[in-house]
Amino acid sequence: MNALTQPVKHIHITTKRGKTRKKLINAGRDLIYKKGIENISIQDITEAASLATGSFYNYFDNKNAIVQAIIEDFHDLFSECLREHRGKLNDPAMRVSVTLKYYFTQAQDNEAWRSFIISAGLSDTHILAQNPKECRDDIGAGKKGGRFRSENVFITQSLITGMATYITLEIQRGNLARSAINETIRHVLRMLGLPDIAAKAFAEAPLPDICVPTREDQPADENTRFRITVDRRSKSRDVQLASISNQEG
């Protein structure tokens, strides 16, 4: 079984080039899970994908480029998981609230994403977030329907995206408690013009059951802090915790 199980319907890749690129992405992702980005080479990726080493450069310039492609693939997966449910939400405020909470929660808890960015050494820089255009569309729809107030949709979207990015990184770094998620959503909805009592109710509502990308091979030790990059595949729990204690001391 691949490290990433995709419990959603995907666009079928029919071209040979598309299939080959996907093989490289899957191989690279799984090797990063297993060994960490610093311990794999381009040759390792092509061998895992059963391809000639030179074929890698038909799709990616270097190792950083395939890491970025894996991140984009993750974002597409999360967006696809959420898309069907978003389509059922007629209230723009509910749509904004559910979307923000979904990405906040998955950024912290989703093992497929969490393991990847830790193993790739990116947990202090990369987050999951809604596509900016989709966020602008949500704000614009709410403004058009009279639900939101916004003098400039682009500026409002930039503020929301920037706030979500900052809060997510600060939670990952251990500088903010998880309660910051609901407080941020509440603040965003108030900024969009909702009265505080309604913003609070939306922010505190539990997420509905929405599918997510998952992985099942060697789940991470839940005691490993998000921002600490360690090889959790080869170290025992005691060694991991000792390493974390040393770094914190």
Summary of the structure (lengths in Angstrom):
residues: 249
radius of gyration: 19.7
end to end distance: 39.0
largest distance: 60.0
contacts: 737
relative contact order: 0.13
helix: 61%
strand: 1%
